[in-house]
Amino acid sequence: MAENRYKEECMGTPIEKHDTAAWANIESVKKVSKVTRPSELQTENAKEYVDTNEK
């Protein structure tokens, strides 16, 4: 097992790439933190989804 270090070498590599995801619909990106901001339409859709799925 000592010769198989692939997992140990790749642990720092991110698996997902959210900035190119279909649901991202990025309007802007914060300068320092690189956090994406969705468009206003996506925000309204998310709120509507949450409101309709409340118990």
N, CA, C and O atoms as CSV, one atom per row, in Angstrom:
chain,resi,resn,atom,element,x,y,z
A,1,MET,N,N,0.807,-1.196,0.000
A,1,MET,CA,C,0.000,0.000,0.000
A,1,MET,C,C,0.852,1.262,0.000
A,1,MET,O,O,0.367,2.325,-0.388
A,2,ALA,N,N,2.049,1.176,0.406
A,2,ALA,CA,C,2.895,2.367,0.475
A,2,ALA,C,C,3.164,2.946,-0.910
A,2,ALA,O,O,3.395,4.148,-1.040
A,3,GLU,N,N,3.136,2.109,-1.945
A,3,GLU,CA,C,3.424,2.617,-3.291
A,3,GLU,C,C,2.214,3.311,-3.929
A,3,GLU,O,O,2.376,4.026,-4.918
A,4,ASN,N,N,0.997,3.115,-3.380
A,4,ASN,CA,C,-0.207,3.735,-3.930
A,4,ASN,C,C,-0.517,5.022,-3.161
A,4,ASN,O,O,-1.247,4.989,-2.170
A,5,ARG,N,N,0.021,6.131,-3.602
A,5,ARG,CA,C,-0.168,7.406,-2.918
A,5,ARG,C,C,-1.007,8.381,-3.746
A,5,ARG,O,O,-0.965,9.587,-3.503
A,6,TYR,N,N,-1.750,7.888,-4.698
A,6,TYR,CA,C,-2.558,8.747,-5.567
A,6,TYR,C,C,-3.578,9.544,-4.753
A,6,TYR,O,O,-3.738,10.747,-4.960
A,7,LYS,N,N,-4.259,8.878,-3.837
A,7,LYS,CA,C,-5.276,9.552,-3.028
A,7,LYS,C,C,-4.643,10.647,-2.180
A,7,LYS,O,O,-5.193,11.744,-2.086
A,8,GLU,N,N,-3.516,10.374,-1.572
A,8,GLU,CA,C,-2.849,11.360,-0.732
A,8,GLU,C,C,-2.405,12.577,-1.539
A,8,GLU,O,O,-2.446,13.701,-1.039
A,9,GLU,N,N,-1.984,12.361,-2.774
A,9,GLU,CA,C,-1.514,13.463,-3.609
A,9,GLU,C,C,-2.674,14.321,-4.111
A,9,GLU,O,O,-2.505,15.523,-4.315
A,10,CYS,N,N,-3.841,13.725,-4.311
A,10,CYS,CA,C,-4.978,14.432,-4.908
A,10,CYS,C,C,-5.986,14.948,-3.892
A,10,CYS,O,O,-7.032,15.460,-4.293
A,11,MET,N,N,-5.726,14.839,-2.623
A,11,MET,CA,C,-6.692,15.279,-1.624
A,11,MET,C,C,-6.924,16.791,-1.677
A,11,MET,O,O,-8.015,17.247,-1.335
A,12,GLY,N,N,-5.953,17.564,-2.087
A,12,GLY,CA,C,-6.101,19.009,-2.139
A,12,GLY,C,C,-6.777,19.501,-3.396
A,12,GLY,O,O,-7.113,20.682,-3.488
A,13,THR,N,N,-6.984,18.638,-4.359
A,13,THR,CA,C,-7.602,19.021,-5.621
A,13,THR,C,C,-9.117,19.033,-5.470
A,13,THR,O,O,-9.694,18.014,-5.091
A,14,PRO,N,N,-9.793,20.168,-5.757
A,14,PRO,CA,C,-11.249,20.189,-5.649
A,14,PRO,C,C,-11.894,19.316,-6.726
A,14,PRO,O,O,-11.421,19.263,-7.861
A,15,ILE,N,N,-12.959,18.645,-6.362
A,15,ILE,CA,C,-13.636,17.749,-7.282
A,15,ILE,C,C,-14.691,18.501,-8.084
A,15,ILE,O,O,-14.844,18.280,-9.285
A,16,GLU,N,N,-15.416,19.387,-7.411
A,16,GLU,CA,C,-16.505,20.098,-8.062
A,16,GLU,C,C,-16.056,21.471,-8.536
A,16,GLU,O,O,-15.178,22.087,-7.932
A,17,LYS,N,N,-16.649,21.938,-9.600
A,17,LYS,CA,C,-16.342,23.260,-10.120
A,17,LYS,C,C,-17.663,24.010,-10.247
A,17,LYS,O,O,-18.313,23.957,-11.291
A,18,HIS,N,N,-18.058,24.705,-9.187
A,18,HIS,CA,C,-19.360,25.340,-9.124
A,18,HIS,C,C,-19.476,26.574,-10.015
A,18,HIS,O,O,-20.591,26.958,-10.371
A,19,ASP,N,N,-18.390,27.192,-10.379
A,19,ASP,CA,C,-18.500,28.410,-11.179
A,19,ASP,C,C,-18.930,28.132,-12.611
A,19,ASP,O,O,-19.327,29.058,-13.318
A,20,THR,N,N,-18.862,26.891,-13.055
A,20,THR,CA,C,-19.328,26.547,-14.396
A,20,THR,C,C,-20.587,25.688,-14.361
A,20,THR,O,O,-21.010,25.176,-15.398
A,21,ALA,N,N,-21.191,25.523,-13.190
A,21,ALA,CA,C,-22.386,24.699,-13.062
A,21,ALA,C,C,-23.561,25.344,-13.784
A,21,ALA,O,O,-23.620,26.566,-13.920
A,22,ALA,N,N,-24.483,24.527,-14.241
A,22,ALA,CA,C,-25.635,25.034,-14.985
A,22,ALA,C,C,-26.508,25.938,-14.129
A,22,ALA,O,O,-27.122,26.867,-14.654
A,23,TRP,N,N,-26.580,25.692,-12.827
A,23,TRP,CA,C,-27.434,26.475,-11.951
A,23,TRP,C,C,-26.767,27.746,-11.456
A,23,TRP,O,O,-27.415,28.557,-10.796
A,24,ALA,N,N,-25.528,27.934,-11.749
A,24,ALA,CA,C,-24.797,29.066,-11.183
A,24,ALA,C,C,-25.344,30.407,-11.663
A,24,ALA,O,O,-25.610,31.282,-10.839
A,25,ASN,N,N,-25.517,30.593,-12.959
A,25,ASN,CA,C,-26.024,31.838,-13.532
A,25,ASN,C,C,-25.393,33.047,-12.844
A,25,ASN,O,O,-26.095,33.874,-12.261
A,26,ILE,N,N,-24.106,33.143,-12.913
A,26,ILE,CA,C,-23.326,34.129,-12.184
A,26,ILE,C,C,-23.521,35.524,-12.772
A,26,ILE,O,O,-23.375,35.741,-13.975
A,27,GLU,N,N,-23.853,36.454,-11.893
A,27,GLU,CA,C,-23.980,37.851,-12.307
A,27,GLU,C,C,-22.688,38.598,-12.038
A,27,GLU,O,O,-22.241,39.397,-12.860
A,28,SER,N,N,-22.080,38.333,-10.868
A,28,SER,CA,C,-20.818,38.979,-10.523
A,28,SER,C,C,-20.063,38.100,-9.532
A,28,SER,O,O,-20.596,37.120,-9.011
A,29,VAL,N,N,-18.808,38.475,-9.284
A,29,VAL,CA,C,-17.956,37.745,-8.347
A,29,VAL,C,C,-17.337,38.756,-7.397
A,29,VAL,O,O,-16.847,39.799,-7.830
A,30,LYS,N,N,-17.356,38.452,-6.095
A,30,LYS,CA,C,-16.732,39.341,-5.121
A,30,LYS,C,C,-15.227,39.351,-5.352
A,30,LYS,O,O,-14.639,38.324,-5.691
A,31,LYS,N,N,-14.618,40.492,-5.172
A,31,LYS,CA,C,-13.203,40.655,-5.508
A,31,LYS,C,C,-12.273,39.802,-4.650
A,31,LYS,O,O,-11.449,39.054,-5.176
A,32,VAL,N,N,-12.405,39.914,-3.350
A,32,VAL,CA,C,-11.446,39.260,-2.463
A,32,VAL,C,C,-11.771,37.784,-2.259
A,32,VAL,O,O,-10.895,36.932,-2.403
A,33,SER,N,N,-13.024,37.475,-1.924
A,33,SER,CA,C,-13.375,36.105,-1.558
A,33,SER,C,C,-13.707,35.216,-2.757
A,33,SER,O,O,-13.804,33.997,-2.612
A,34,LYS,N,N,-13.882,35.817,-3.944
A,34,LYS,CA,C,-14.221,35.078,-5.163
A,34,LYS,C,C,-15.551,34.334,-5.046
A,34,LYS,O,O,-15.752,33.314,-5.705
A,35,VAL,N,N,-16.470,34.849,-4.198
A,35,VAL,CA,C,-17.791,34.260,-4.034
A,35,VAL,C,C,-18.680,34.782,-5.156
A,35,VAL,O,O,-18.695,35.978,-5.446
A,36,THR,N,N,-19.414,33.879,-5.778
A,36,THR,CA,C,-20.274,34.294,-6.887
A,36,THR,C,C,-21.603,34.816,-6.368
A,36,THR,O,O,-22.115,34.350,-5.349
A,37,ARG,N,N,-22.152,35.786,-7.081
A,37,ARG,CA,C,-23.472,36.328,-6.769
A,37,ARG,C,C,-24.408,35.950,-7.906
A,37,ARG,O,O,-24.115,36.226,-9.069
A,38,PRO,N,N,-25.543,35.314,-7.577
A,38,PRO,CA,C,-26.477,34.929,-8.635
A,38,PRO,C,C,-27.240,36.143,-9.155
A,38,PRO,O,O,-27.256,37.201,-8.526
A,39,SER,N,N,-27.866,35.972,-10.304
A,39,SER,CA,C,-28.666,37.058,-10.857
A,39,SER,C,C,-29.932,37.227,-10.017
A,39,SER,O,O,-30.280,36.354,-9.222
A,40,GLU,N,N,-30.613,38.349,-10.199
A,40,GLU,CA,C,-31.826,38.636,-9.439
A,40,GLU,C,C,-32.910,37.600,-9.739
A,40,GLU,O,O,-33.657,37.202,-8.845
A,41,LEU,N,N,-32.992,37.172,-10.977
A,41,LEU,CA,C,-33.970,36.156,-11.358
A,41,LEU,C,C,-33.730,34.857,-10.594
A,41,LEU,O,O,-34.677,34.246,-10.098
A,42,GLN,N,N,-32.489,34.437,-10.497
A,42,GLN,CA,C,-32.175,33.206,-9.773
A,42,GLN,C,C,-32.504,33.351,-8.289
A,42,GLN,O,O,-32.963,32.398,-7.661
A,43,THR,N,N,-32.273,34.528,-7.731
A,43,THR,CA,C,-32.591,34.764,-6.325
A,43,THR,C,C,-34.095,34.667,-6.099
A,43,THR,O,O,-34.539,34.056,-5.127
A,44,GLU,N,N,-34.879,35.262,-6.989
A,44,GLU,CA,C,-36.335,35.184,-6.884
A,44,GLU,C,C,-36.817,33.746,-7.033
A,44,GLU,O,O,-37.712,33.314,-6.307
A,45,ASN,N,N,-36.236,33.011,-7.959
A,45,ASN,CA,C,-36.612,31.600,-8.143
A,45,ASN,C,C,-36.299,30.776,-6.897
A,45,ASN,O,O,-37.087,29.914,-6.508
A,46,ALA,N,N,-35.162,31.035,-6.278
A,46,ALA,CA,C,-34.779,30.294,-5.073
A,46,ALA,C,C,-35.739,30.599,-3.931
A,46,ALA,O,O,-36.147,29.694,-3.204
A,47,LYS,N,N,-36.102,31.873,-3.770
A,47,LYS,CA,C,-37.044,32.248,-2.707
A,47,LYS,C,C,-38.404,31.607,-2.951
A,47,LYS,O,O,-39.024,31.096,-2.018
A,48,GLU,N,N,-38.869,31.629,-4.181
A,48,GLU,CA,C,-40.155,31.015,-4.520
A,48,GLU,C,C,-40.132,29.517,-4.221
A,48,GLU,O,O,-41.101,28.972,-3.691
A,49,TYR,N,N,-39.036,28.860,-4.557
A,49,TYR,CA,C,-38.889,27.432,-4.296
A,49,TYR,C,C,-38.957,27.139,-2.797
A,49,TYR,O,O,-39.624,26.196,-2.373
A,50,VAL,N,N,-38.263,27.952,-1.999
A,50,VAL,CA,C,-38.252,27.746,-0.558
A,50,VAL,C,C,-39.646,27.992,0.027
A,50,VAL,O,O,-40.118,27.230,0.871
A,51,ASP,N,N,-40.295,29.063,-0.433
A,51,ASP,CA,C,-41.612,29.392,0.085
A,51,ASP,C,C,-42.640,28.311,-0.236
A,51,ASP,O,O,-43.499,28.022,0.597
A,52,THR,N,N,-42.574,27.714,-1.407
A,52,THR,CA,C,-43.537,26.685,-1.761
A,52,THR,C,C,-43.269,25.352,-1.069
A,52,THR,O,O,-44.163,24.510,-0.989
A,53,ASN,N,N,-42.068,25.153,-0.575
A,53,ASN,CA,C,-41.720,23.882,0.078
A,53,ASN,C,C,-41.687,23.976,1.589
A,53,ASN,O,O,-41.180,23.072,2.253
A,54,GLU,N,N,-42.225,25.064,2.151
A,54,GLU,CA,C,-42.318,25.164,3.609
A,54,GLU,C,C,-43.417,24.248,4.107
A,54,GLU,O,O,-44.374,23.956,3.391
A,55,LYS,N,N,-43.270,23.805,5.324
A,55,LYS,CA,C,-44.302,22.921,5.916
A,55,LYS,C,C,-45.293,23.733,6.707
A,55,LYS,O,O,-46.231,23.177,7.278
